Amino acid sequence: MSRRTGWRNVPSDTVSSHQDQALGSTVFLLRSFGPTAFLLREDGETATFKVCLGERHTCTCPTFAREQQPCKHICWLLLRKFRLPREHQYAFQAGLSERQLLEVLQGSHQATASAAETPHESLPGQETGIICRKEIQNRDVCPICLEGLLQKKQPVCYCRYGCGNSVHISCMKVWADHQGLSDGREMLRCPLCRECFSSLQLLQEQAKNAARLFTAAERERAERHLGVVCCSCRVGPVTGTCYRCCLCSSLYLCETCATQGSHSQHPLATRKVTSASRTEGFSSRSAHEVPPAYVVLERVPAAVVRRGSRLLDEGMQCRICLRGFGLGQRLRTLPCQHKFHVDCVDQILLRSRSCPLDGYVIYCQRPTDGKSSPEVASVPQQEDRLKDLFVPGIALLAQNTKPSPACGAPNSEVPMDASSFSCLAPNTRKKTRGGMAARKAKVHPKDADEETVRDATGDGLELRMTGFSINKQ
């Protein structure tokens, strides 16, 4: 180590703050001047900065000139490009010796060796040049912004005449603007292999089509919970702090109703949506939380990609697997207008019941369902439970009843259509087909083993059904 810089055992507060800024920023690597010199530009900015790693790291940004400590651009290179853990001693030094730089360039700090190179594969819905597109793996990153391809969920294009690696379309457009190309027929150079990537005209078409994949919901504020309706005051979508019941997994409350104790019988968890990817999270979890899987999938329509669909255009792709939509493939369109392959999004919906891009909640419990506790079920819930009872020819409907003083059990009165008894009493079919078909009868349980059914008109019709009892659960 050169004596020009001192060795640090822990990062200073300033460097630690710059590391946080680097990990939270999108920076484009526009050019490499060698193994340790790079030209960078931050997203949304026009100025470019040259960063050099060496015995003393340097950067042309004003922050480094003022503080003479590793700025966020230097930290971004060490943490993003060279994949140094932020607690690694090389990640917060003011400079590195030649031997230490060689270790960083060779990646010897990584615990495991990189996986074998994935062979080229032709993917559905993709036109190819000379080289087919490579399959995207979990650890693959964009060579320009150095962020994970599958983690960021941005549309990608790939090098068609060189290495076949994928790059974010938005990053490749920044790369094309830096190269100063004007004619659409000119070929772009791949930032990885330096071979021909694709034509500028094709990239512009991909960028235009990919822009349709972004919806207005992705630009919503993080404190706005899309698809969530307060089950007490019925305000939706909920803005600000949102609470969800740990037991009633689809019951949400706004901050005001939660403070007033609208659902005080169960513990509540705070729902959070990050501004970066708008993914959903909760401050607490419960073992009783079981998402209603069948309810979620029933509310999301599925369709098949047909010939002539705009989903077959260049740049249109599923933003989970980053593959194009192929002819005949099944896809789901969420209420926020995002489209995904059925196989890609179903597992996410069963787990979180919300869109993986903007956090739009697909299923929210009806406001009336949150009025009562699960221990005291409402009438509609009782009807749903009675539907599970299979009694041929009898339609079961629950009614509010009071306990019988004689036996101390609920005196269940279940209105039923008299014509439905035809399967139970064949000798009464002729009598019930006329005007009695629309009349009502009532079931009065006399004991646990016998039911007496009398016609409501009192004309003497009496049926006895033994061997079973109808109990309201």
Secondary structure, 3 states (H helix, E strand, C coil): CCCCCCCCCCCCHHHHHHHHHHHCCCEEEEEECCCCEEEEEECCCCCEEEEECCCCCEECCHHHHHHCCCCHHHHHHHHHHCCCCCCCHHHHCCCCCHHHHHHHHHCCCCCCCCCCCCCECCCCCCCCCCCCCECCCCCCECCCCCCEHHHHCCCEEECCCCCCCEEEHHHHHHHHHHHCCCCCCCEEECCCCCCEEEEHHHHHHHHHHHHHHCCHHHHCCCCEECCCCCCCCCCCCEECCEEEECCCCCCEEEHHHHHCCCCCCCCEEEEEECCCCCCEEECCCCCCCCCCHHHHHHCCCEEECCCCCHHHCCCCECCCCCCECCCCCEEEECCCCCEEEHHHHHHHHHHHCECCCCCCECCCCCHHHHHCCCCCCCHHHHHHHHCCCCCCCCCCCCCCCCECCCCCCECCCCCEEHHHHHHCCHHHHHHHCCHHHHCEEEEEECCCCEEEEEECCCCCCEEEEECCCCCCC
